[in-house]
Amino acid sequence: MKQVTIAIMAEHPDRDLLAPIIRRIEKLLTDKNLTAYQLSIRSGVDRAAISRILNGESGLTVSTLLKLIDGLDVSYDEFFKGISA
């Protein structure tokens, strides 16, 4: 199965597309008083991968994004309603 990747590489010209998603993840981590390590345990996504994603150093697949949203214990609707460009 081919994975779709959302461009977030720091040098990629479309990196701004992911900035609102990263901000939303960071806000939910703060609101829920969670660390990247705790999100890693809850989502099954490696802690180092989460750190690279949040720092814009790594790509983010849709599959990984969905795992992170599940780990944040919010609905997909709730997650994306909180995103502003």
TORRO-440232 format. One record per atom (N, C-alpha, C, O): residue in one letter; z, x, y. Coordinates in steps of 0.2 Angstrom, whole numbers, padded with zeros to 4 digits, always signed. Layout:
! residues N
AZXY/...
***
This chain:
! residues 85
M+0000+0004-0006/M+0000+0000+0000/M+0000+0004+0006/M+0004+0009+0007/K-0005+0003+0011/K-0005+0007+0017/K+0000+0004+0022/K+0001-0002+0023/Q+0004+0009+0025/Q+0009+0007+0030/Q+0006+0007+0037/Q+0002+0012+0039/V+0008+0003+0041/V+0006+0002+0048/V+0011+0006+0052/V+0017+0005+0051/T+0009+0011+0056/T+0014+0015+0060/T+0013+0013+0068/T+0007+0012+0070/I+0019+0011+0071/I+0019+0010+0078/I+0019+0017+0081/I+0024+0021+0080/A+0015+0018+0086/A+0014+0025+0089/A+0021+0026+0094/A+0022+0022+0098/I+0024+0031+0092/I+0030+0033+0096/I+0031+0041+0097/I+0036+0043+0100/M+0026+0044+0095/M+0026+0051+0096/M+0027+0053+0103/M+0023+0050+0107/A+0031+0058+0105/A+0032+0059+0112/A+0026+0061+0116/A+0025+0059+0122/E+0021+0064+0112/E+0015+0066+0116/E+0009+0061+0115/E+0004+0062+0118/H+0010+0055+0112/H+0005+0050+0111/H+0004+0046+0117/H+0009+0045+0120/P-0002+0045+0119/P-0003+0041+0125/P+0000+0034+0125/P+0001+0031+0131/D+0001+0031+0119/D+0004+0024+0119/D+0011+0024+0118/D+0014+0019+0115/R+0015+0030+0119/R+0022+0030+0117/R+0026+0025+0121/R+0031+0023+0118/D+0023+0022+0127/D+0027+0017+0130/D+0027+0010+0127/D+0032+0006+0129/L+0023+0009+0122/L+0023+0003+0118/L+0030+0002+0114/L+0032-0003+0113/L+0032+0008+0112/L+0038+0008+0108/L+0045+0008+0112/L+0050+0006+0109/A+0044+0010+0118/A+0050+0011+0122/A+0055+0005+0122/A+0061+0006+0122/P+0052-0001+0123/P+0056-0007+0123/P+0060-0008+0117/P+0065-0011+0116/I+0056-0007+0111/I+0059-0007+0104/I+0065-0003+0104/I+0071-0004+0101/I+0064+0004+0106/I+0070+0009+0105/I+0076+0006+0110/I+0081+0007+0107/R+0074+0004+0116/R+0080+0002+0120/R+0083-0004+0117/R+0090-0004+0117/R+0080-0008+0114/R+0083-0014+0110/R+0088-0012+0105/R+0093-0014+0104/I+0085-0007+0101/I+0089-0005+0095/I+0095-0001+0098/I+0101-0003+0096/E+0095+0003+0103/E+0100+0006+0106/E+0105+0001+0109/E+0111+0002+0108/K+0103-0004+0112/K+0107-0009+0115/K+0111-0013+0110/K+0117-0014+0110/L+0108-0014+0104/L+0111-0018+0099/L+0116-0013+0095/L+0122-0015+0093/L+0115-0007+0095/L+0120-0002+0092/L+0126-0002+0096/L+0132-0002+0094/T+0125-0002+0103/T+0131-0002+0108/T+0134-0008+0107/T+0141-0008+0107/D+0131-0014+0108/D+0134-0020+0108/D+0138-0022+0101/D+0144-0025+0101/K+0136-0019+0096/K+0139-0020+0089/K+0144-0014+0087/K+0147-0014+0082/N+0144-0009+0092/N+0149-0004+0091/N+0147+0000+0085/N+0151+0002+0081/L+0140+0001+0084/L+0138+0005+0078/L+0135+0012+0079/L+0133+0013+0085/T+0136+0016+0075/T+0133+0023+0075/T+0126+0023+0071/T+0125+0018+0067/A+0123+0028+0073/A+0116+0029+0069/A+0118+0030+0061/A+0115+0027+0057/Y+0124+0033+0060/Y+0126+0034+0053/Y+0127+0027+0050/Y+0125+0026+0044/Q+0131+0023+0053/Q+0133+0016+0051/Q+0126+0012+0050/Q+0126+0008+0045/L+0122+0012+0055/L+0115+0009+0054/L+0111+0011+0048/L+0108+0007+0044/S+0112+0018+0047/S+0109+0021+0041/S+0111+0018+0034/S+0107+0016+0030/I+0118+0017+0034/I+0121+0014+0028/I+0119+0007+0027/I+0117+0005+0022/R+0119+0003+0033/R+0117-0004+0032/R+0110-0005+0031/R+0108-0010+0028/S+0105-0001+0034/S+0098-0002+0033/S+0095+0001+0027/S+0089-0001+0025/G+0098+0007+0025/G+0095+0011+0020/G+0090+0016+0023/G+0086+0019+0019/V+0090+0016+0029/V+0085+0021+0033/V+0089+0028+0034/V+0095+0027+0036/D+0087+0033+0032/D+0090+0040+0033/D+0092+0041+0040/D+0089+0039+0045/R+0099+0043+0041/R+0102+0044+0048/R+0097+0049+0052/R+0096+0047+0058/A+0095+0054+0049/A+0091+0059+0053/A+0084+0055+0055/A+0082+0057+0061/A+0082+0051+0051/A+0075+0047+0053/A+0077+0043+0059/A+0073+0042+0063/I+0083+0040+0059/I+0085+0035+0064/I+0085+0039+0071/I+0083+0037+0076/S+0088+0045+0070/S+0089+0049+0076/S+0082+0051+0079/S+0081+0051+0085/R+0078+0053+0074/R+0071+0055+0077/R+0067+0049+0080/R+0064+0050+0085/I+0068+0044+0077/I+0065+0038+0080/I+0068+0036+0087/I+0064+0035+0092/L+0074+0036+0088/L+0077+0035+0094/L+0076+0040+0099/L+0076+0038+0105/N+0075+0046+0097/N+0073+0051+0102/N+0065+0052+0103/N+0063+0056+0107/G+0061+0047+0100/G+0054+0048+0101/G+0051+0053+0097/G+0045+0055+0099/E+0054+0056+0092/E+0051+0062+0089/E+0048+0060+0082/E+0045+0065+0079/S+0048+0054+0080/S+0045+0052+0074/S+0042+0045+0074/S+0043+0041+0079/G+0037+0044+0070/G+0034+0038+0070/G+0038+0032+0067/G+0043+0034+0063/L+0037+0026+0068/L+0041+0021+0065/L+0036+0016+0062/L+0032+0013+0065/T+0037+0015+0056/T+0033+0010+0052/T+0036+0003+0053/T+0042+0002+0055/V+0032-0002+0052/V+0034-0009+0053/V+0040-0010+0047/V+0045-0013+0049/S+0039-0007+0041/S+0044-0008+0036/S+0050-0005+0038/S+0056-0008+0037/T+0050+0001+0041/T+0056+0004+0044/T+0060+0000+0049/T+0066-0001+0049/L+0056-0003+0054/L+0058-0007+0059/L+0062-0013+0056/L+0067-0015+0059/L+0059-0016+0051/L+0062-0022+0048/L+0068-0021+0045/L+0073-0025+0045/K+0069-0015+0042/K+0075-0013+0039/K+0080-0012+0044/K+0086-0013+0043/L+0078-0008+0050/L+0083-0007+0055/L+0086-0014+0058/L+0092-0015+0059/I+0081-0019+0059/I+0083-0025+0062/I+0088-0029+0057/I+0093-0031+0059/D+0086-0028+0050/D+0091-0031+0045/D+0098-0028+0045/D+0103-0031+0045/G+0098-0021+0046/G+0104-0017+0047/G+0108-0019+0053/G+0114-0018+0053/L+0105-0021+0058/L+0108-0023+0064/L+0111-0030+0064/L+0114-0032+0068/D+0109-0033+0058/D+0112-0040+0057/D+0110-0045+0062/D+0114-0049+0065/V+0103-0045+0064/V+0101-0050+0069/V+0094-0053+0066/V+0091-0049+0062/S+0092-0059+0068/S+0086-0061+0066/S+0080-0058+0069/S+0081-0055+0074/Y+0075-0058+0066/Y+0069-0055+0069/Y+0067-0059+0076/Y+0066-0055+0081/D+0068-0065+0076/D+0067-0069+0083/D+0072-0066+0088/D+0070-0065+0094/E+0078-0065+0086/E+0083-0063+0091/E+0082-0056+0093/E+0083-0054+0099/F+0080-0052+0089/F+0078-0045+0090/F+0073-0045+0096/F+0073-0041+0101/F+0067-0048+0094/F+0061-0048+0099/F+0062-0052+0105/F+0059-0050+0110/K+0066-0057+0105/K+0068-0060+0111/K+0071-0056+0116/K+0070-0057+0122/G+0075-0051+0114/G+0078-0047+0118/G+0074-0041+0121/G+0077-0036+0124/I+0068-0041+0120/I+0063-0035+0122/I+0060-0037+0128/I+0056-0042+0128/S+0060-0033+0133/S+0056-0034+0139/S+0052-0027+0140/S+0055-0022+0139/A+0046-0028+0142/A+0042-0022+0143/A+0044-0018+0149/A+0041-0013+0151/
***
